[in-house]
Amino acid sequence: MDLAGRRILFTGGGGMIGANLVRHVLGEDARVFVTARSAGCPPNLSEVVGRFECLEADLRDPAAVQRAVEVAQPEIVVHLAATAFNPPPAASDHVDVNVRGTANLLQALAGQKGLRFIQAGSAAQYGDGNGLKEDAPERPANWLGMTKSAAAQLVHGGGRLHGWRTVELRLFTPFGPWEARHRLIPHVILSALAGEPVRIRNPRPERDFVYIGDVVRAFHNSMIRDIPSGSIINIASGQGRSVGEVAGEILALMGKSGCLSIEPSEVRADEIWRCSADVSKAREMLDWRPEVPFSGALRRTIDWFTNAPQHTSSMRS
């Protein structure tokens, strides 16, 4: 299946994944529509304004979502919009965006035939664990994981109800260009570039980091391959790395070793300590595996943040 001419609707298109993925599908000559919570297109997509249609639609507003769907008439929906883990929003925000927002989107799409719906899931749905497979029981212990699990149930149920093909890409920790400044890897890079101490509160939690270029390939393959509806597929590197280890490697690559400052604080009750994936199902179903080695991905990310100050100044703090 070719993406050329396909009508693709993105929610959350202004985030890191959307900023990279929208540019990719524009290069495939797709017809792209991106929802935005307020008037005007997301700053992360300012360079490609005019090549896609930006639709003002806060997912919490059913009427606005309905209008956006009527304009887009999508063949493929890529549902990226979600709350964050850090800094933690209120529980009500998680519910409003991840659950009610997803329900509003599904309801607006109810009349669409032959739809392919790609859901961006979260490793937080599993809870704590290493080598997690897609059939592992979901034991989320924070509001992000709980509400993303609920959203996934809505999506796959909607697929069964309306005859859509649904695929959930369960993302672990993507990183790379266009990532928000407050997240670990941009925080370390930008602090080092500014000559400031790199402050982190807890070096112990482990995450499974995966480069955004590899994530984009996974989404691309999920849009074009013949995948059984209801599939859940982990997208990760398959290796957990601690926060302290990652910060130290970045600083070593930048020649800034010794700048790391550990400032202990109260541990979050909903902290995830260990988190890594088994990615064998992605190899089987998507013909996908992470291709960019971690150190090489860090170098690319350092280079991007070093050479793109005009972008980093407008990114979410």
C-alpha positions as CSV (number, residue, x, y, z in Angstrom):
1,M,0.0,0.0,0.0
2,D,1.3,3.4,-1.0
3,L,0.7,6.6,1.1
4,A,0.6,8.9,-1.9
5,G,-2.7,10.7,-2.0
6,R,-4.0,9.0,1.2
7,R,-6.0,11.2,3.5
8,I,-4.2,11.0,6.9
9,L,-5.5,12.7,10.1
10,F,-3.1,13.3,12.9
11,T,-4.1,14.2,16.5
12,G,-1.2,15.6,18.6
13,G,0.7,16.4,15.4
14,G,2.7,19.2,17.1
15,G,4.5,17.0,19.5
16,M,7.9,15.3,18.9
17,I,6.5,12.2,17.2
18,G,4.0,14.3,15.1
19,A,6.7,16.8,14.1
20,N,8.8,14.0,12.7
21,L,6.1,11.8,11.4
22,V,4.1,14.6,9.6
23,R,7.2,15.6,7.8
24,H,7.8,12.0,6.8
25,V,4.3,11.4,5.3
26,L,4.4,14.7,3.5
27,G,7.5,13.4,1.8
28,E,5.4,10.4,0.7
29,D,2.9,12.8,-0.9
30,A,0.0,12.0,1.5
31,R,-2.8,14.5,2.1
32,V,-2.3,15.5,5.7
33,F,-4.6,17.0,8.3
34,V,-3.4,17.9,11.8
35,T,-5.6,18.9,14.7
36,A,-4.5,21.7,17.0
37,R,-6.0,22.7,20.3
38,S,-6.0,26.4,19.4
39,A,-6.0,28.6,16.3
40,G,-2.9,28.4,14.3
41,C,-0.6,25.5,13.5
42,P,1.8,24.0,16.0
43,P,5.2,25.8,16.1
44,N,7.0,22.5,15.5
45,L,5.4,22.3,12.1
46,S,6.0,26.0,11.1
47,E,8.5,25.1,8.4
48,V,5.9,22.9,6.5
49,V,2.9,25.1,6.9
50,G,1.0,25.2,3.6
51,R,1.8,21.6,2.8
52,F,-1.0,20.3,5.1
53,E,-4.3,21.5,6.6
54,C,-4.4,22.5,10.2
55,L,-7.7,22.0,11.9
56,E,-8.6,23.7,15.2
57,A,-10.0,20.9,17.4
58,D,-9.5,20.3,21.0
59,L,-10.3,16.6,21.5
60,R,-12.2,17.5,24.7
61,D,-14.7,19.4,22.5
62,P,-16.9,16.9,20.6
63,A,-18.3,19.4,18.2
64,A,-14.9,20.6,17.2
65,V,-13.7,17.1,16.7
66,Q,-16.7,16.3,14.5
67,R,-16.0,19.3,12.3
68,A,-12.4,18.3,11.9
69,V,-13.3,14.8,10.8
70,E,-15.9,16.1,8.4
71,V,-13.2,18.2,6.7
72,A,-10.5,15.5,6.8
73,Q,-12.6,12.5,5.7
74,P,-9.6,10.4,6.7
75,E,-8.6,7.0,5.4
76,I,-5.9,6.7,8.1
77,V,-6.0,8.2,11.6
78,V,-2.8,8.5,13.7
79,H,-3.9,9.2,17.3
80,L,-0.9,10.8,19.0
81,A,-2.6,13.3,21.3
82,A,-2.2,12.4,25.0
83,T,-1.1,13.7,28.3
84,A,2.5,13.4,29.6
85,F,4.1,11.5,32.5
86,N,6.3,14.4,33.4
87,P,5.5,16.9,34.8
88,P,2.4,15.0,36.0
89,P,-0.9,16.6,35.1
90,A,-4.0,16.3,37.3
91,A,-5.8,13.0,37.2
92,S,-8.8,14.8,35.7
93,D,-6.7,16.0,32.8
94,H,-5.5,12.4,32.0
95,V,-9.2,11.3,32.0
96,D,-10.4,14.3,29.9
97,V,-7.7,14.0,27.2
98,N,-6.9,10.3,27.0
99,V,-10.3,8.8,27.7
100,R,-13.0,11.4,26.9
101,G,-10.9,12.8,24.0
102,T,-10.4,9.4,22.5
103,A,-14.1,8.6,22.9
104,N,-15.0,11.9,21.2
105,L,-12.7,11.1,18.3
106,L,-14.1,7.6,17.8
107,Q,-17.7,8.9,17.9
108,A,-16.8,11.5,15.3
109,L,-15.3,8.8,13.1
110,A,-18.3,6.5,13.4
111,G,-19.4,7.1,9.8
112,Q,-16.1,6.4,8.2
113,K,-15.7,3.2,6.2
114,G,-12.6,1.2,5.7
115,L,-10.6,3.2,8.3
116,R,-7.2,2.3,9.6
117,F,-6.7,3.7,13.1
118,I,-3.1,3.8,14.5
119,Q,-3.1,4.3,18.3
120,A,0.0,5.6,20.1
121,G,0.1,3.5,23.2
122,S,2.4,3.8,26.2
123,A,4.7,1.5,28.1
124,A,3.1,3.0,31.2
125,Q,0.2,0.7,30.5
126,Y,2.3,-2.3,31.6
127,G,3.6,-0.8,34.8
128,D,7.0,-2.0,36.0
129,G,9.0,-4.7,34.3
130,N,11.8,-5.8,31.9
131,G,11.5,-7.6,28.6
132,L,7.8,-6.9,28.5
133,K,5.8,-8.7,25.8
134,E,2.5,-7.6,24.4
135,D,0.7,-10.4,26.2
136,A,2.0,-9.3,29.6
137,P,-0.8,-8.3,32.0
138,E,-1.4,-4.6,32.2
139,R,-0.8,-3.4,35.7
140,P,-0.6,0.4,35.3
141,A,0.2,2.2,38.6
142,N,-0.2,5.8,37.4
143,W,-2.9,7.9,35.8
144,L,-1.1,8.0,32.4
145,G,-1.0,4.2,32.2
146,M,-4.5,3.7,33.5
147,T,-6.1,6.2,31.1
148,K,-4.0,5.0,28.1
149,S,-5.1,1.4,28.8
150,A,-8.7,2.6,28.8
151,A,-8.2,4.5,25.6
152,A,-6.7,1.4,23.9
153,Q,-9.8,-0.6,24.9
154,L,-12.0,2.1,23.4
155,V,-10.0,2.1,20.1
156,H,-10.0,-1.6,19.6
157,G,-13.7,-1.8,20.7
158,G,-14.5,0.9,18.2
159,G,-12.6,-1.1,15.5
160,R,-14.8,-4.2,16.2
161,L,-18.0,-2.1,16.3
162,H,-17.3,-0.2,13.0
163,G,-15.3,-2.7,11.1
164,W,-12.1,-0.6,11.2
165,R,-8.5,-1.9,11.3
166,T,-6.9,-0.9,14.5
167,V,-3.2,-1.1,15.5
168,E,-1.7,0.0,18.8
169,L,2.0,0.9,18.7
170,R,3.0,0.7,22.4
171,L,5.8,3.2,22.6
172,F,8.4,3.1,25.3
173,T,10.7,6.2,25.4
174,P,11.1,7.9,22.0
175,F,13.8,10.6,21.8
176,G,15.4,12.8,19.2
177,P,14.7,16.1,17.3
178,W,11.7,18.2,18.4
179,E,11.5,16.6,21.9
180,A,10.2,18.9,24.6
181,R,12.9,20.8,26.5
182,H,12.0,19.5,29.9
183,R,12.5,15.8,29.0
184,L,15.6,14.0,30.1
185,I,17.7,14.0,26.9
186,P,17.0,17.6,25.8
187,H,17.4,18.8,29.4
188,V,20.9,17.3,29.6
189,I,22.0,18.6,26.2
190,L,20.6,22.1,26.6
191,S,22.0,22.5,30.1
192,A,25.4,21.4,28.9
193,L,25.3,23.7,25.9
194,A,24.4,26.6,28.2
195,G,27.4,25.8,30.5
196,E,25.0,25.0,33.4
197,P,25.2,22.1,35.8
198,V,23.0,19.2,34.6
199,R,20.6,18.6,37.5
200,I,18.7,15.3,37.8
201,R,16.7,14.2,40.8
202,N,16.9,10.4,40.6
203,P,19.4,8.5,38.5
204,R,18.0,5.1,39.1
205,P,14.8,4.6,37.0
206,E,15.4,2.7,33.8
207,R,13.7,3.4,30.5
208,D,13.9,1.8,27.1
209,F,15.0,4.6,24.8
210,V,14.3,4.4,21.1
211,Y,15.3,6.9,18.4
212,I,12.6,8.9,16.7
213,G,13.8,8.0,13.2
214,D,13.1,4.3,14.1
215,V,9.7,5.2,15.6
216,V,8.7,7.0,12.4
217,R,9.6,3.9,10.4
218,A,7.4,1.8,12.7
219,F,4.4,4.1,12.2
220,H,5.0,4.1,8.4
221,N,5.0,0.3,8.3
222,S,1.9,0.2,10.5
223,M,0.1,2.4,7.9
224,I,1.0,0.2,4.9
225,R,1.4,-3.4,6.0
226,D,-1.4,-6.0,6.3
227,I,-1.7,-6.3,10.0
228,P,-4.5,-8.1,11.9
229,S,-6.9,-5.6,13.5
230,G,-6.6,-5.3,17.2
231,S,-2.8,-5.9,17.1
232,I,-0.6,-4.5,19.9
233,I,3.1,-4.0,19.0
234,N,5.9,-2.8,21.3
235,I,8.2,-0.1,19.8
236,A,11.4,0.1,21.7
237,S,15.1,-0.7,21.6
238,G,14.7,-3.8,23.8
239,Q,17.2,-2.6,26.4
240,G,16.7,-0.6,29.6
241,R,19.1,2.1,30.5
242,S,19.1,4.1,33.7
243,V,18.5,7.9,33.8
244,G,22.0,8.4,35.3
245,E,23.6,6.2,32.7
246,V,22.0,8.1,29.8
247,A,22.9,11.5,31.2
248,G,26.5,10.4,31.7
249,E,26.8,9.1,28.2
250,I,25.4,12.3,26.7
251,L,27.9,14.4,28.7
252,A,30.8,12.2,27.7
253,L,29.9,12.6,24.0
254,M,29.7,16.4,24.5
255,G,33.1,16.5,26.4
256,K,31.2,17.7,29.5
257,S,31.9,14.9,31.9
258,G,31.7,16.0,35.5
259,C,28.8,18.4,35.0
260,L,26.2,16.0,36.4
261,S,24.6,17.1,39.7
262,I,22.3,14.7,41.5
263,E,19.8,16.6,43.6
264,P,17.7,14.0,45.5
265,S,14.0,14.7,46.0
266,E,11.0,12.9,47.3
267,V,10.4,9.8,45.1
268,R,7.1,9.8,43.2
269,A,4.6,7.2,44.5
270,D,3.8,6.3,40.9
271,E,7.4,6.0,39.7
272,I,8.3,3.3,37.2
273,W,11.6,1.8,38.2
274,R,12.2,-0.8,35.4
275,C,10.9,-0.6,31.9
276,S,12.1,-2.4,28.8
277,A,10.4,-4.3,26.0
278,D,10.6,-7.4,24.0
279,V,10.4,-6.3,20.3
280,S,10.2,-9.6,18.5
281,K,6.6,-9.0,17.5
282,A,7.5,-5.8,15.8
283,R,10.1,-7.8,13.7
284,E,7.5,-10.3,12.8
285,M,4.5,-8.1,12.1
286,L,6.1,-4.8,10.9
287,D,9.4,-6.0,9.5
288,W,10.8,-3.5,12.0
289,R,13.7,-3.3,14.3
290,P,15.6,-0.4,15.7
291,E,18.4,0.5,13.3
292,V,20.2,3.4,14.8
293,P,22.6,2.4,17.6
294,F,22.0,4.3,20.9
295,S,25.3,6.2,20.8
296,G,24.7,7.2,17.2
297,A,21.2,8.3,18.0
298,L,22.5,10.4,20.9
299,R,25.1,12.0,18.6
300,R,22.3,12.9,16.0
301,T,20.2,14.4,18.8
302,I,23.1,16.4,20.2
303,D,23.8,17.7,16.8
304,W,20.2,18.7,16.2
305,F,19.8,20.6,19.4
306,T,23.2,22.2,18.9
307,N,22.4,23.5,15.4
308,A,18.7,24.3,15.8
309,P,18.5,27.1,18.4
310,Q,15.7,28.8,16.5
311,H,13.6,25.7,17.0
312,T,14.5,24.9,20.6
313,S,13.7,28.5,21.7
314,S,10.0,27.9,20.7
315,M,9.6,24.4,22.0
316,R,7.5,23.6,25.0
317,S,9.5,24.1,28.2
